[in-house]
Amino acid sequence: MLRRPLTLAIALAVALPAFAADERTALTLYRADSDQLFATNGDAVSGDGYAVVHERRAFNLTGGTQDLSIGGLPSALDSEALSLRFPGKGAHVVSQRLLLGQGFDAAVNGLVGHDVTVIGSSGQPIASGKLVHGGDALVLRDPNNGTSVVKEYAALHVTDAAEIARGSTLQVRVTGGSAGQTAAQLDYPTSGLGWRGAYVATLAPGNTCRMSFDASASIANRSGRDWKDVSLKLVAGDANRAKAAPQPKMFMARAMAAPAPMAAGMEDAMPEQATLGDLRTYSLPTAVDLPDGSVTQTPLYDSRTIDCERESIYDANGGMGYIPPRPRMEREMGLPNSTPVVSRVSFKAFDSLPAGYVRVLTADRDGNAELLGEGRIDDTPKNKQAIVTLGNAFDLRATREQTAFTASAPEHRIDESIRLTFTNAGKDARVVTVHEHPNRWRAWTVTSSSIKPTKTNPEQLEFKVTVPAGGTATLDYSVRYTWTDNDLSKD
């Protein structure tokens, strides 16, 4: 059947019902950790993300039992959690059935009732009239009540509509209530919608670490539906979901749009922050549009300048401490002889910062702001430290060697000596924070050290090593591990 590609000459927007100003659709978006939802390629409709939709719909009830049809729903919604209610009207739902949007067929079924022209594979018109039925065969009725059935075609041209409902359709049987115009509440969760924090930190020049900080919410819509003039609430935190998100079929390949610009006046209107159980919410002050296949950004907080700290970190274990079930008495531990020195920046959260990505910039000699690095932060409460790893320090190098080792099982003792050598090819002296993890056994003491440790805990030693410009610095330290027979018998 020659039905691909579908080149519908229509504006692919959702036909929404008309609401009063206080009855607009409300979206509650949950944080999305999937990069795919925010990507500029991939499926047009995504199974990632999670949102709850609250809509007001108007129906003309007959007062008895009748069937209603609601079209234009997202193709990725959760059918088992969909709810239609008629508050205070005595009407109730007897049964409901969701017809899932299935790619090409869903788009064609959205044209039922409209005047269309069917185009053949060579571009010639085949038939025209009001579309009565979609599916494997099209049924059209012309103005003279003639009927055409078309089996093979390439495209449809729509002549009488600018907005076409598409996606899934809800069929509902309702009984009871009084006759007349009735408002109903429609609630359902859907995937394809989500948000995350998007932060830009621009470091100021000079030796003091200061940075301007811009906090925004990045909102992605790949639900298969446009959302126009909706109230938006963003939920930060981890809300547990027991079942996997639905995996919708793709309508058609649509490139993700570039981030949408802020709406006029948004610069001076920040979201209202509140709590929702153990979660945190941000309610946007004005209605927004979320076109399908778009990423929209809106500010979370006013821009501000905050203090920060630049660090150079050496950690041969990659931050992983480990306590073995028995003392490790082999000479070699498998640690690398050469390990990069990692550059990172940290700062104290001035308010609650939802999880997301932080881009760290600085001004170069030509005045342009250039990227130093990008990192992800988890949900960070107010006054807690956030750390962004920028990458490996170009001018700093570190080597590690074991200078002495003895192990005696009868004496219940291991002695080990380590030497770390740092080189600095830069023009300025650098301080390297060294994290060492004595992990041959849980009981250990430092017997000697060329530099006094700045911090000590059961899993880590910390040293501050100053490396001169164009020079080297060495750290030597020794550790003794001890245990008893009772320690081993307990394990």
VOPAGU-2260 file (C-alpha; in pm, 1 decimal, decimal comma):
REM VOPAGU-2260
SITE   aa  ch    i         X         Y         Z
SITE  MET   A    0       0,0       0,0       0,0
SITE  LEU   A    1     146,5     332,4    -107,2
SITE  ARG   A    2      76,3     535,8     203,9
SITE  ARG   A    3     424,0     658,1     298,9
SITE  PRO   A    4     533,6     927,7     337,2
SITE  LEU   A    5     233,4    1113,5     472,1
SITE  THR   A    6     269,7    1473,0     350,2
SITE  LEU   A    7     -34,3    1627,7     513,2
SITE  ALA   A    8     -71,6    1988,5     406,0
SITE  ILE   A    9    -203,3    2096,4     745,6
SITE  ALA   A   10     -82,2    2266,2    1061,8
SITE  LEU   A   11     -17,5    1976,5    1298,5
SITE  ALA   A   12    -166,0    2138,2    1606,5
SITE  VAL   A   13    -415,4    1993,3    1852,8
SITE  ALA   A   14    -770,2    2120,2    1851,5
SITE  LEU   A   15    -833,5    2206,0    2216,6
SITE  PRO   A   16   -1172,9    2297,3    2360,5
SITE  ALA   A   17   -1236,4    2657,1    2454,9
SITE  PHE   A   18   -1187,4    2715,4    2828,4
SITE  ALA   A   19   -1259,3    3008,2    3052,1
SITE  ALA   A   20    -954,0    3190,2    3187,3
SITE  ASP   A   21    -974,7    3000,9    3517,7
SITE  GLU   A   22   -1035,2    2664,3    3344,8
SITE  ARG   A   23    -724,9    2630,3    3132,1
SITE  THR   A   24    -549,8    2295,5    3110,5
SITE  ALA   A   25    -299,8    2239,2    3391,2
SITE  LEU   A   26      16,0    2030,3    3347,3
SITE  THR   A   27     219,5    1888,8    3634,7
SITE  LEU   A   28     562,4    1787,8    3503,2
SITE  TYR   A   29     803,5    1561,0    3688,0
SITE  ARG   A   30    1178,9    1568,5    3660,0
SITE  ALA   A   31    1316,2    1365,1    3369,8
SITE  ASP   A   32    1664,2    1211,4    3391,3
SITE  SER   A   33    1672,0    1081,0    3033,3
SITE  ASP   A   34    1888,7    1277,6    2790,3
SITE  GLN   A   35    1691,7    1126,2    2502,5
SITE  LEU   A   36    1386,1    1334,8    2587,7
SITE  PHE   A   37    1589,9    1654,6    2537,7
SITE  ALA   A   38    1788,7    1533,6    2233,7
SITE  THR   A   39    1765,7    1706,8    1895,5
SITE  ASN   A   40    1707,3    1377,0    1717,1
SITE  GLY   A   41    1535,9    1046,3    1785,4
SITE  ASP   A   42    1170,9     943,2    1794,2
SITE  ALA   A   43     914,4    1218,4    1757,1
SITE  VAL   A   44     707,9    1064,8    2039,3
SITE  SER   A   45     903,4     957,8    2347,2
SITE  GLY   A   46     828,7     706,6    2622,0
SITE  ASP   A   47    1054,1     898,5    2861,7
SITE  GLY   A   48     933,8    1166,6    3102,5
SITE  TYR   A   49     620,7    1182,9    3313,8
SITE  ALA   A   50     343,3    1440,2    3351,5
SITE  VAL   A   51      -9,4    1456,5    3489,7
SITE  VAL   A   52    -267,2    1643,8    3280,8
SITE  HIS   A   53    -572,1    1815,5    3431,9
SITE  GLU   A   54    -827,9    1923,3    3169,2
SITE  ARG   A   55   -1177,2    2070,1    3178,7
SITE  ARG   A   56   -1405,0    1938,5    2904,2
SITE  ALA   A   57   -1758,0    2047,4    2817,8
SITE  PHE   A   58   -2024,8    1796,1    2703,8
SITE  ASN   A   59   -2390,9    1818,3    2606,6
SITE  LEU   A   60   -2551,0    1537,8    2808,5
SITE  THR   A   61   -2890,4    1389,5    2725,1
SITE  GLY   A   62   -2973,4    1280,6    3079,9
SITE  GLY   A   63   -2973,0     911,4    2993,4
SITE  THR   A   64   -2710,6     669,3    2871,3
SITE  GLN   A   65   -2494,6     798,1    2590,6
SITE  ASP   A   66   -2153,8     751,4    2429,0
SITE  LEU   A   67   -1895,3    1030,2    2421,9
SITE  SER   A   68   -1573,7    1055,5    2222,7
SITE  ILE   A   69   -1270,3    1262,3    2325,3
SITE  GLY   A   70    -996,7    1291,8    2063,7
SITE  GLY   A   71    -659,8    1458,3    2042,0
SITE  LEU   A   72    -515,8    1291,2    2353,4
SITE  PRO   A   73    -141,7    1223,4    2377,9
SITE  SER   A   74     -33,0     897,7    2217,8
SITE  ALA   A   75     183,9     809,0    2519,6
SITE  LEU   A   76     -68,8     844,7    2801,3
SITE  ASP   A   77    -126,9     580,9    3071,1
SITE  SER   A   78    -465,5     430,1    2985,9
SITE  GLU   A   79    -506,8     259,1    3325,5
SITE  ALA   A   80    -476,5     586,0    3517,4
SITE  LEU   A   81    -713,1     793,0    3301,3
SITE  SER   A   82   -1010,2     943,5    3487,3
SITE  LEU   A   83   -1319,7    1130,7    3362,0
SITE  ARG   A   84   -1550,3    1277,0    3628,2
SITE  PHE   A   85   -1863,4    1492,3    3630,1
SITE  PRO   A   86   -1842,7    1674,2    3966,0
SITE  GLY   A   87   -2181,7    1726,5    4131,4
SITE  LYS   A   88   -2391,2    1638,3    3824,0
SITE  GLY   A   89   -2500,0    1284,1    3911,0
SITE  ALA   A   90   -2351,9    1151,0    3588,9
SITE  HIS   A   91   -2098,4     872,5    3605,4
SITE  VAL   A   92   -1886,7     667,5    3368,3
SITE  VAL   A   93   -2008,4     313,5    3292,4
SITE  SER   A   94   -1712,8     213,6    3075,8
SITE  GLN   A   95   -1427,0     372,3    2889,5
SITE  ARG   A   96   -1206,2     259,1    2603,9
SITE  LEU   A   97    -886,1     421,2    2481,8
SITE  LEU   A   98    -805,2     390,4    2111,4
SITE  LEU   A   99    -430,4     436,1    2094,2
SITE  GLY   A  100    -279,2     659,6    1831,0
SITE  GLN   A  101     -76,9     442,7    1591,9
SITE  GLY   A  102     146,7     654,4    1369,9
SITE  PHE   A  103       6,3     712,7    1019,5
SITE  ASP   A  104    -341,2     578,2    1100,0
SITE  ALA   A  105    -375,9     810,3    1399,0
SITE  ALA   A  106    -299,1    1112,9    1182,5
SITE  VAL   A  107    -546,5    1002,8     912,3
SITE  ASN   A  108    -821,8     928,7    1165,9
SITE  GLY   A  109    -775,9    1282,5    1295,7
SITE  LEU   A  110    -900,9    1405,9     956,2
SITE  VAL   A  111   -1236,8    1228,4     971,7
SITE  GLY   A  112   -1513,8    1483,2     916,1
SITE  HIS   A  113   -1295,8    1723,1     715,9
SITE  ASP   A  114   -1285,7    1794,0     343,2
SITE  VAL   A  115    -979,8    1629,9     190,2
SITE  THR   A  116    -822,8    1568,4    -147,4
SITE  VAL   A  117    -651,1    1233,0    -192,6
SITE  ILE   A  118    -319,4    1251,8    -380,2
SITE  GLY   A  119    -177,7     956,6    -573,4
SITE  SER   A  120     181,7     838,2    -592,7
SITE  SER   A  121     257,4    1054,5    -897,7
SITE  GLY   A  122     110,1    1366,8    -739,5
SITE  GLN   A  123    -226,3    1361,0    -921,4
SITE  PRO   A  124    -561,9    1407,6    -734,9
SITE  ILE   A  125    -750,6    1077,1    -701,8
SITE  ALA   A  126   -1065,9    1177,4    -515,9
SITE  SER   A  127   -1203,5    1454,0    -296,8
SITE  GLY   A  128   -1482,6    1499,2     -47,3
SITE  LYS   A  129   -1557,9    1468,7     323,5
SITE  LEU   A  130   -1353,7    1192,3     487,8
SITE  VAL   A  131   -1594,3     945,1     646,4
SITE  HIS   A  132   -1355,3     665,7     740,9
SITE  GLY   A  133    -978,4     622,2     764,1
SITE  GLY   A  134    -776,7     303,7     807,2
SITE  ASP   A  135    -666,4      59,7     537,8
SITE  ALA   A  136    -918,5     208,7     295,9
SITE  LEU   A  137   -1040,4     568,2     284,7
SITE  VAL   A  138   -1410,7     637,0     247,7
SITE  LEU   A  139   -1506,0     983,4     112,5
SITE  ARG   A  140   -1848,7    1138,2      46,7
SITE  ASP   A  141   -1872,4    1409,2    -220,2
SITE  PRO   A  142   -2123,1    1700,6    -219,2
SITE  ASN   A  143   -2365,8    1495,1    -434,1
SITE  ASN   A  144   -2367,3    1214,7    -175,3
SITE  GLY   A  145   -2147,8    1001,4    -395,9
SITE  THR   A  146   -1907,6     772,4    -214,5
SITE  SER   A  147   -1544,8     696,5    -303,5
SITE  VAL   A  148   -1330,8     420,2    -157,0
SITE  VAL   A  149    -954,8     467,1    -200,1
SITE  LYS   A  150    -714,4     184,6    -123,1
SITE  GLU   A  151    -374,4     312,6    -235,5
SITE  TYR   A  152    -258,3     674,5    -205,7
SITE  ALA   A  153      43,1     884,6    -112,4
SITE  ALA   A  154     -92,8    1191,0      66,7
SITE  LEU   A  155    -397,4    1382,5     185,0
SITE  HIS   A  156    -455,0    1753,2     136,1
SITE  VAL   A  157    -692,5    1919,9     383,7
SITE  THR   A  158    -895,6    2214,8     256,1
SITE  ASP   A  159   -1123,2    2314,1     544,7
SITE  ALA   A  160    -920,3    2313,4     867,8
SITE  ALA   A  161    -618,2    2480,7    1017,3
SITE  GLU   A  162    -612,1    2264,5    1331,0
SITE  ILE   A  163    -650,7    1890,5    1336,2
SITE  ALA   A  164    -693,3    1674,6    1646,4
SITE  ARG   A  165    -456,6    1380,1    1647,3
SITE  GLY   A  166    -327,7    1119,4    1885,5
SITE  SER   A  167    -536,0     879,9    2095,7
SITE  THR   A  168    -914,6     885,8    2133,8
SITE  LEU   A  169   -1115,2     809,3    2449,9
SITE  GLN   A  170   -1458,9     651,0    2402,1
SITE  VAL   A  171   -1677,6     677,2    2713,8
SITE  ARG   A  172   -2027,9     550,7    2799,5
SITE  VAL   A  173   -2198,6     780,5    3050,0
SITE  THR   A  174   -2526,9     739,4    3234,5
SITE  GLY   A  175   -2734,2     950,2    3473,0
SITE  GLY   A  176   -2725,5    1320,4    3545,6
SITE  SER   A  177   -2941,5    1599,1    3405,9
SITE  ALA   A  178   -2961,6    1698,9    3042,0
SITE  GLY   A  179   -2771,3    2003,1    2918,0
SITE  GLN   A  180   -2422,6    2149,0    2893,3
SITE  THR   A  181   -2202,0    1988,7    3157,9
SITE  ALA   A  182   -1840,9    2042,6    3260,7
SITE  ALA   A  183   -1623,8    1737,6    3325,3
SITE  GLN   A  184   -1280,6    1688,6    3478,2
SITE  LEU   A  185   -1038,1    1478,9    3273,6
SITE  ASP   A  186    -712,4    1369,0    3442,6
SITE  TYR   A  187    -443,1    1138,5    3307,9
SITE  PRO   A  188     -66,3    1081,7    3322,6
SITE  THR   A  189     142,9    1072,2    3007,8
SITE  SER   A  190     503,1    1026,7    2908,3
SITE  GLY   A  191     679,8    1239,6    2650,7
SITE  LEU   A  192     684,4    1542,5    2883,9
SITE  GLY   A  193     948,5    1624,6    3143,5
SITE  TRP   A  194    1183,4    1886,3    3279,6
SITE  ARG   A  195    1518,5    1929,4    3450,3
SITE  GLY   A  196    1735,6    2208,0    3584,2
SITE  ALA   A  197    1951,0    2399,1    3336,1
SITE  TYR   A  198    2220,5    2615,0    3494,2
SITE  VAL   A  199    2487,0    2847,8    3354,7
SITE  ALA   A  200    2771,2    2957,0    3584,9
SITE  THR   A  201    3008,1    3220,3    3445,4
SITE  LEU   A  202    3331,9    3253,9    3641,4
SITE  ALA   A  203    3459,5    3607,0    3702,0
SITE  PRO   A  204    3826,8    3683,7    3617,5
SITE  GLY   A  205    4081,8    3706,3    3897,5
SITE  ASN   A  206    4212,7    3485,1    4174,8
SITE  THR   A  207    3895,7    3502,3    4384,1
SITE  CYS   A  208    3632,5    3247,1    4282,4
SITE  ARG   A  209    3310,1    3433,5    4205,0
SITE  MET   A  210    3051,2    3347,2    3942,7
SITE  SER   A  211    2726,8    3476,3    3799,7
SITE  PHE   A  212    2464,0    3204,5    3820,4
SITE  ASP   A  213    2155,2    3164,0    3599,8
SITE  ALA   A  214    1900,2    2896,2    3694,8
SITE  SER   A  215    1636,4    2783,4    3446,1
SITE  ALA   A  216    1397,7    2495,4    3392,1
SITE  SER   A  217    1442,7    2308,4    3065,8
SITE  ILE   A  218    1107,7    2160,2    2953,1
SITE  ALA   A  219    1079,9    1899,1    2677,0
SITE  ASN   A  220     763,2    1798,3    2491,8
SITE  ARG   A  221     769,2    1485,3    2278,8
SITE  SER   A  222     419,6    1367,6    2375,3
SITE  GLY   A  223     274,3    1374,7    2023,3
SITE  ARG   A  224      55,9    1672,8    2111,0
SITE  ASP   A  225      87,7    2049,7    2129,4
SITE  TRP   A  226      -1,8    2221,5    2458,0
SITE  LYS   A  227    -123,6    2577,6    2421,9
SITE  ASP   A  228    -180,7    2833,2    2698,0
SITE  VAL   A  229    -143,4    2582,2    2983,2
SITE  SER   A  230     -77,8    2634,9    3353,8
SITE  LEU   A  231     247,3    2464,8    3443,2
SITE  LYS   A  232     370,3    2312,7    3770,1
SITE  LEU   A  233     717,8    2156,6    3789,9
SITE  VAL   A  234     788,8    1888,6    4050,2
SITE  ALA   A  235    1144,2    1843,2    4179,7
SITE  GLY   A  236    1254,0    1527,2    4358,8
SITE  ASP   A  237    1219,4    1153,8    4302,1
SITE  ALA   A  238     859,8    1031,2    4284,7
SITE  ASN   A  239     861,1     651,5    4265,5
SITE  ARG   A  240     680,6     496,7    3967,9
SITE  ALA   A  241     602,7     126,4    3980,7
SITE  LYS   A  242     557,5      53,0    3611,9
SITE  ALA   A  243     757,2     139,8    3304,4
SITE  ALA   A  244     644,2     423,7    3082,8
SITE  PRO   A  245     451,3     329,8    2765,5
SITE  GLN   A  246     656,9     310,3    2447,1
SITE  PRO   A  247     448,3     487,8    2183,6
SITE  LYS   A  248     487,9     443,8    1811,4
SITE  MET   A  249     624,0     734,8    1618,6
SITE  PHE   A  250     384,2     966,0    1433,0
SITE  MET   A  251     649,6    1089,5    1192,2
SITE  ALA   A  252    1005,4    1213,0    1207,3
SITE  ARG   A  253    1001,8    1571,2    1334,9
SITE  ALA   A  254    1322,6    1744,4    1435,1
SITE  MET   A  255    1329,6    1888,8    1783,6
SITE  ALA   A  256    1304,7    2264,7    1775,1
SITE  ALA   A  257    1571,1    2488,1    1920,9
SITE  PRO   A  258    1505,2    2608,3    2277,6
SITE  ALA   A  259    1210,6    2845,5    2270,0
SITE  PRO   A  260    1268,0    3204,4    2379,6
SITE  MET   A  261    1130,2    3329,7    2708,8
SITE  ALA   A  262     787,3    3483,3    2694,4
SITE  ALA   A  263     770,7    3860,2    2727,3
SITE  GLY   A  264     768,2    3972,1    3090,2
SITE  MET   A  265     898,9    3640,8    3227,3
SITE  GLU   A  266    1225,2    3800,4    3332,1
SITE  ASP   A  267    1056,8    3968,0    3630,8
SITE  ALA   A  268     818,0    3686,4    3727,8
SITE  MET   A  269     969,8    3385,7    3901,8
SITE  PRO   A  270     790,3    3055,5    3978,9
SITE  GLU   A  271     617,7    3014,7    4314,4
SITE  GLN   A  272     797,0    2749,3    4520,0
SITE  ALA   A  273     615,3    2511,4    4758,0
SITE  THR   A  274     631,2    2158,3    4899,2
SITE  LEU   A  275     430,6    1854,3    4788,4
SITE  GLY   A  276     480,2    1578,2    5044,3
SITE  ASP   A  277     855,1    1509,1    5028,8
SITE  LEU   A  278     877,5    1675,5    4687,2
SITE  ARG   A  279     916,9    2039,9    4588,0
SITE  THR   A  280     709,2    2227,6    4330,9
SITE  TYR   A  281     759,9    2533,4    4110,8
SITE  SER   A  282     439,9    2689,3    3974,1
SITE  LEU   A  283     495,5    2921,4    3678,7
SITE  PRO   A  284     328,6    3262,4    3715,4
SITE  THR   A  285     187,1    3280,9    3361,1
SITE  ALA   A  286      50,5    3034,6    3107,2
SITE  VAL   A  287     292,8    2887,8    2853,2
SITE  ASP   A  288     286,1    2713,6    2515,0
SITE  LEU   A  289     467,0    2380,8    2471,6
SITE  PRO   A  290     466,0    2285,7    2102,3
SITE  ASP   A  291     517,4    1921,3    2021,7
SITE  GLY   A  292     882,4    1849,1    1941,5
SITE  SER   A  293    1020,6    2144,6    2136,8
SITE  VAL   A  294    1243,4    2232,4    2431,6
SITE  THR   A  295    1134,0    2540,9    2625,9
SITE  GLN   A  296    1333,0    2721,3    2893,3
SITE  THR   A  297    1190,6    2938,3    3167,8
SITE  PRO   A  298    1375,4    3093,9    3466,3
SITE  LEU   A  299    1362,0    2933,4    3811,5
SITE  TYR   A  300    1540,4    3213,1    4001,6
SITE  ASP   A  301    1672,4    3561,9    3938,0
SITE  SER   A  302    2032,2    3578,3    3814,7
SITE  ARG   A  303    2281,0    3638,9    4095,7
SITE  THR   A  304    2652,5    3640,6    4177,6
SITE  ILE   A  305    2773,5    3381,4    4428,4
SITE  ASP   A  306    3100,8    3268,8    4586,8
SITE  CYS   A  307    3260,4    2945,5    4473,9
SITE  GLU   A  308    3574,8    2737,7    4516,9
SITE  ARG   A  309    3810,0    2600,3    4249,5
SITE  GLU   A  310    3977,4    2269,7    4331,0
SITE  SER   A  311    4229,6    2033,9    4172,9
SITE  ILE   A  312    4163,5    1677,6    4291,8
SITE  TYR   A  313    4387,9    1370,6    4277,5
SITE  ASP   A  314    4219,2    1038,9    4361,5
SITE  ALA   A  315    4369,8     715,9    4227,3
SITE  ASN   A  316    4061,1     518,6    4342,2
SITE  GLY   A  317    3816,7     749,4    4166,2
SITE  GLY   A  318    3653,4     830,5    4500,4
SITE  MET   A  319    3569,0     467,4    4571,8
SITE  GLY   A  320    3654,6     345,3    4920,8
SITE  TYR   A  321    3644,8     -30,3    4985,9
SITE  ILE   A  322    3694,8    -240,1    5300,8
SITE  PRO   A  323    3779,5    -606,5    5218,6
SITE  PRO   A  324    3643,0    -894,5    5429,7
SITE  ARG   A  325    4000,9    -998,4    5516,7
SITE  PRO   A  326    4332,5    -808,1    5515,0
SITE  ARG   A  327    4477,1    -777,2    5163,3
SITE  MET   A  328    4835,6    -895,2    5191,5
SITE  GLU   A  329    4940,1    -897,9    4824,5
SITE  ARG   A  330    5200,6    -635,6    4731,8
SITE  GLU   A  331    5026,4    -493,3    4424,7
SITE  MET   A  332    4676,7    -345,2    4455,7
SITE  GLY   A  333    4617,3    -273,5    4087,8
SITE  LEU   A  334    4612,6     104,9    4123,5
SITE  PRO   A  335    4737,2     305,5    3823,3
SITE  ASN   A  336    5087,3     453,8    3829,8
SITE  SER   A  337    4963,7     769,7    3658,3
SITE  THR   A  338    4630,7     936,9    3732,0
SITE  PRO   A  339    4490,7    1266,4    3596,9
SITE  VAL   A  340    4437,5    1560,9    3828,0
SITE  VAL   A  341    4073,3    1660,2    3798,5
SITE  SER   A  342    3954,7    2021,6    3800,5
SITE  ARG   A  343    3623,9    2102,9    3964,1
SITE  VAL   A  344    3426,6    2395,9    4101,5
SITE  SER   A  345    3195,7    2388,6    4403,7
SITE  PHE   A  346    2945,3    2632,5    4549,4
SITE  LYS   A  347    2681,1    2653,3    4820,7
SITE  ALA   A  348    2320,6    2635,0    4696,9
SITE  PHE   A  349    2152,2    2971,0    4759,1
SITE  ASP   A  350    1812,5    2794,2    4740,0
SITE  SER   A  351    1676,9    2452,3    4641,8
SITE  LEU   A  352    1840,0    2349,2    4314,1
SITE  PRO   A  353    1660,6    2067,1    4127,6
SITE  ALA   A  354    1880,9    1810,2    3957,0
SITE  GLY   A  355    2014,5    1908,2    3617,3
SITE  TYR   A  356    2321,6    2014,4    3424,1
SITE  VAL   A  357    2554,2    2303,5    3504,3
SITE  ARG   A  358    2755,6    2462,8    3224,7
SITE  VAL   A  359    3057,5    2650,4    3359,7
SITE  LEU   A  360    3190,7    2932,4    3139,7
SITE  THR   A  361    3461,1    3194,3    3162,9
SITE  ALA   A  362    3557,8    3493,4    2948,2
SITE  ASP   A  363    3856,1    3438,9    2719,1
SITE  ARG   A  364    4100,7    3708,7    2606,1
SITE  ASP   A  365    3877,2    3794,1    2308,6
SITE  GLY   A  366    3585,5    3865,3    2543,9
SITE  ASN   A  367    3382,5    3559,4    2443,9
SITE  ALA   A  368    3245,2    3331,9    2713,6
SITE  GLU   A  369    3390,3    2983,8    2656,4
SITE  LEU   A  370    3301,5    2648,5    2809,6
SITE  LEU   A  371    3528,7    2519,7    3086,9
SITE  GLY   A  372    3321,0    2211,3    3152,2
SITE  GLU   A  373    2974,1    2074,4    3214,7
SITE  GLY   A  374    2855,9    1851,4    3496,0
SITE  ARG   A  375    2540,1    1716,3    3650,6
SITE  ILE   A  376    2422,9    1802,9    4000,6
SITE  ASP   A  377    2170,0    1603,9    4201,3
SITE  ASP   A  378    1880,2    1764,2    4388,1
SITE  THR   A  379    2059,4    2006,1    4620,3
SITE  PRO   A  380    1882,3    2156,9    4924,0
SITE  LYS   A  381    1949,8    2516,3    5027,5
SITE  ASN   A  382    2292,9    2577,8    5187,2
SITE  LYS   A  383    2427,8    2239,2    5076,2
SITE  GLN   A  384    2737,3    2209,2    4860,0
SITE  ALA   A  385    2710,7    2142,9    4486,9
SITE  ILE   A  386    3014,5    2014,4    4297,9
SITE  VAL   A  387    3069,5    2032,6    3921,3
SITE  THR   A  388    3355,7    1835,2    3764,7
SITE  LEU   A  389    3508,2    2034,8    3478,3
SITE  GLY   A  390    3760,7    1785,7    3340,9
SITE  ASN   A  391    4130,1    1701,5    3369,1
SITE  ALA   A  392    4375,9    1980,4    3452,0
SITE  PHE   A  393    4598,7    2026,0    3146,1
SITE  ASP   A  394    4914,5    2148,6    3326,6
SITE  LEU   A  395    4905,9    1909,8    3624,2
SITE  ARG   A  396    5031,4    1551,0    3627,6
SITE  ALA   A  397    5062,7    1293,7    3907,0
SITE  THR   A  398    5253,9     966,9    3943,3
SITE  ARG   A  399    5222,6     709,6    4218,5
SITE  GLU   A  400    5468,4     445,9    4342,2
SITE  GLN   A  401    5492,6     201,2    4628,1
SITE  THR   A  402    5827,1     266,3    4801,2
SITE  ALA   A  403    5807,8      -0,5    5073,9
SITE  PHE   A  404    5589,0    -298,2    5162,4
SITE  THR   A  405    5596,7    -573,0    5426,8
SITE  ALA   A  406    5322,0    -810,9    5532,4
SITE  SER   A  407    5321,7   -1065,8    5816,6
SITE  ALA   A  408    5021,5   -1285,1    5891,8
SITE  PRO   A  409    5166,8   -1419,0    6221,6
SITE  GLU   A  410    5232,0   -1061,5    6340,6
SITE  HIS   A  411    4890,9    -942,4    6212,6
SITE  ARG   A  412    5053,9    -645,0    6045,7
SITE  ILE   A  413    5096,6    -480,0    5705,6
SITE  ASP   A  414    5324,8    -179,3    5647,9
SITE  GLU   A  415    5307,6      15,5    5323,3
SITE  SER   A  416    5475,1     335,7    5204,6
SITE  ILE   A  417    5350,1     546,6    4909,1
SITE  ARG   A  418    5511,8     830,4    4715,5
SITE  LEU   A  419    5305,8    1072,0    4503,5
SITE  THR   A  420    5487,0    1311,4    4270,1
SITE  PHE   A  421    5309,6    1610,3    4115,6
SITE  THR   A  422    5433,3    1828,4    3828,6
SITE  ASN   A  423    5297,8    2168,5    3728,3
SITE  ALA   A  424    5371,9    2306,6    3380,7
SITE  GLY   A  425    5167,0    2619,9    3438,7
SITE  LYS   A  426    5275,5    2974,4    3523,6
SITE  ASP   A  427    5102,8    2979,6    3863,9
SITE  ALA   A  428    5145,1    2764,4    4172,9
SITE  ARG   A  429    4862,1    2516,0    4222,5
SITE  VAL   A  430    4723,8    2341,2    4529,9
SITE  VAL   A  431    4624,3    1978,8    4468,9
SITE  THR   A  432    4380,3    1813,4    4709,2
SITE  VAL   A  433    4487,4    1449,2    4744,1
SITE  HIS   A  434    4237,9    1178,8    4841,2
SITE  GLU   A  435    4394,0     849,8    4945,7
SITE  HIS   A  436    4196,9     542,7    5052,9
SITE  PRO   A  437    4389,2     299,5    5277,8
SITE  ASN   A  438    4185,8      -8,4    5194,4
SITE  ARG   A  439    4389,0    -315,9    5277,6
SITE  TRP   A  440    4200,5    -347,1    5609,1
SITE  ARG   A  441    3959,2    -143,7    5818,8
SITE  ALA   A  442    4202,8     -74,0    6107,5
SITE  TRP   A  443    4497,3     145,1    6006,5
SITE  THR   A  444    4712,9     434,9    6126,0
SITE  VAL   A  445    4945,0     680,5    5951,3
SITE  THR   A  446    5294,9     611,4    6084,6
SITE  SER   A  447    5470,8     890,0    5892,4
SITE  SER   A  448    5390,3    1162,5    5641,9
SITE  SER   A  449    5593,0    1437,4    5471,5
SITE  ILE   A  450    5279,0    1655,5    5468,1
SITE  LYS   A  451    5032,8    1651,9    5756,0
SITE  PRO   A  452    4687,9    1520,2    5656,0
SITE  THR   A  453    4416,7    1787,2    5657,3
SITE  LYS   A  454    4134,0    1536,4    5708,4
SITE  THR   A  455    4116,0    1175,7    5822,7
SITE  ASN   A  456    3819,2     938,4    5836,8
SITE  PRO   A  457    3794,1     556,4    5835,8
SITE  GLU   A  458    3787,1     542,6    5454,6
SITE  GLN   A  459    3996,9     838,4    5340,0
SITE  LEU   A  460    4304,9    1049,7    5396,7
SITE  GLU   A  461    4317,7    1402,8    5260,4
SITE  PHE   A  462    4631,7    1609,9    5194,6
SITE  LYS   A  463    4686,5    1956,8    5048,6
SITE  VAL   A  464    4995,6    1962,2    4824,9
SITE  THR   A  465    5127,0    2292,9    4688,4
SITE  VAL   A  466    5291,9    2245,8    4348,7
SITE  PRO   A  467    5510,0    2542,3    4240,5
SITE  ALA   A  468    5481,2    2696,4    3894,3
SITE  GLY   A  469    5694,9    2501,6    3648,8
SITE  GLY   A  470    5803,6    2265,5    3926,8
SITE  THR   A  471    5730,5    1948,5    4120,2
SITE  ALA   A  472    5614,3    1847,5    4469,1
SITE  THR   A  473    5632,0    1512,8    4647,4
SITE  LEU   A  474    5412,7    1352,8    4912,6
SITE  ASP   A  475    5546,9    1052,9    5105,8
SITE  TYR   A  476    5337,9     872,6    5365,7
SITE  SER   A  477    5329,3     533,2    5537,4
SITE  VAL   A  478    5034,6     332,9    5675,2
SITE  ARG   A  479    5027,7      39,5    5918,2
SITE  TYR   A  480    4735,8    -206,5    5919,9
SITE  THR   A  481    4673,8    -428,9    6223,9
SITE  TRP   A  482    4418,1    -690,6    6327,5
SITE  THR   A  483    4354,5    -970,2    6577,3
SITE  ASP   A  484    4243,1   -1330,6    6544,3
SITE  ASN   A  485    3906,1   -1228,3    6686,9
SITE  ASP   A  486    3867,3    -971,0    6407,0
SITE  LEU   A  487    3901,6   -1245,9    6147,7
SITE  SER   A  488    3681,2   -1498,6    6329,0
SITE  LYS   A  489    3392,8   -1250,0    6325,1
SITE  ASP   A  490    3396,1   -1228,6    5945,2
